[in-house]
Amino acid sequence: MGRPRGEAADAYQRALGLLVRREHSRRDLSRKLAQRGVEPAEADAAVERLAEQGYQDDSRFAASFARDRAGSGYGPVRIRVELAGHGLGEDAIQVALDACEADWPASARRQVERRWTAAVLADPNRRRKAVEFLLRRGFDQDSAWAAVRGRARAEDEDGS
């Protein structure tokens, strides 16, 4: 009977070790424990215990993840999809996106300004590619087109 208790403690220690390095969602933590050979019931119990103790928190994970991704130049559409892939519900995702207080149109403009000049964006094919880039990064079409058009207009006005 001593063995199961040791395995449960081992699952808890492994999960805690993962959380020390960075935040994880419940789903990710359970999956990583399973990859390390921990039985599903033990993994779930360990994750539940860590959540009760405040070491694992899906809301905290979501907010941290959204802030990091927004700071790396990703848009809300992609962040929403990625958070859903981590097993988070729509309400938690919306709270996380609201908490990062990002100015999404400004973020899209910064991505365009870092990568293209107005002269390059004078070519319709390059404009299309710039918009496609922003769409892959998770910005909506309106923000993507506005950022690309705004970049071209801003340098045209400066150069005139």
N, C-alpha and C positions, 0 to 999 in steps of 0.2 A: 504493500500500500504506500510505502514511502516514495516509490518511483513516480506515480502520477503527480504528486505534489511537486517533485523536483522538475518534472517536465513543464508544469504550469508556471513555476517560478522562472524556468529557463525562457519560456515564451514571453513572460512579462519583462525579463531583463533584455531580451533581444529587441522587443518593441520599444522599450525605454531607450536602448542604445540607438535605435533608428531616429527616435524623436529628439535626442540630444543633438544630432547633426543638423536637422531641419524639421520644419512642420510637415506632417503627413495627414491626409484625410483618413477616415476610418477604413474606407475601401482599400486604399493604397497600403496601409499598415497591415491589414489582414492578408492582402495578396503577397506582400513581401515576407511575412511570416510563413505563409504556405510554401513559398519558394524555398524557404530554409528548412522545410520538413516539419513544420509545426502542424499538428492536427487542427482542422478548422474550428472545432469546439474550444480548444485551448487558445487558439488565436483570438477568437471572438471574446472569450472571457478576459484575456489579457488587455485587449483594446478597450473593452468596456470598463475595466478597472482603471486604466489610464485616463479615460474620459471622466470617470467619476472623480478622480484626483485632480483633474484640471490640466493634466499633461498633454492630453490630446483634445483638440477642440476644432470641429469642422469649420465653424464660423471664423475662428482665428486663422486657420489654414487658408480659407477662401479669401479673406481680406489681404493676407500676406501675399498670396499667389497673384491676386488681381493687381496689387500695387507694383509688384516686381515686373509683371508682364506689361503693364501700362508704362512703367518707367523704361522698359526696353523697346518701346515704340510699337507695341501691339494694340490693336483696336478692340472695342467691346464685343464685337461679334465673335472673334476668335477666342477671346478670354472666356466668354460665356460657354462656348463649345468645349474648351479645355476643362473648365471647372465641372461641367456636366460629365465629362469623361472620368473625373475623379470621384464620381458618385454623389455629387451635391445636388440638392433640389433647386428648383427655380427661385424660390424665396431666398435661400441662402446666397445664391448667385447674384440676385439683384441687390441684396444688401451689400455684398462685397464690392460690386461695381459702383454703387452709390458712395461707399466709404472711401474709395480711392480718389474721389473728387477730381477726376481727370477732365481736362478740356479736350475732348476727342477731336474736334475740328482743328484745334491748334496743334495737337499731336500729329495729325495727318500732314499739316503744313510743314512741320519740322522735318518729317521724314522726307518730304519732297525737296525741301531746301538743302538737306544734307546730301542728296544724291544727284539732283539735276539742276542745270542752269536754264534760264529762260530760252537761251539760244537752242539748247538741245530740245526743249519742249515745244519749239516752233514746229517741229516735225510731228504730224498727226500720229504716225506710228509710234513715236517715242512717248507722246502723251498717253496713248492707249496702253502702252507697256507700263507707264508710271501708275496709271489707274489700276491696272491688273495687279501690280505689286502691292498697292495699298489694300486692295480687296483681299489678297492672300494674307496680309498682315491683320486683317479683321476689321477694317473700316467699312462703313456702309457706302453705297455708291454716291450718294449726295456729297458726303464729306470728301470722298476720294476725288471726284470731279472738281469740287470747289477748290481743293488744295492745289491741284494741278493747274487749273485755270488761274487761280490767284497768284501762283508763282510766275507764270508767264506774264500776267498783267503787271505785277509789281516791278519786274525788271524792265519791262517796256516803258513804264512811267518814269523809272529812274534814268533810263538811257535816253529819253526824249529831250 
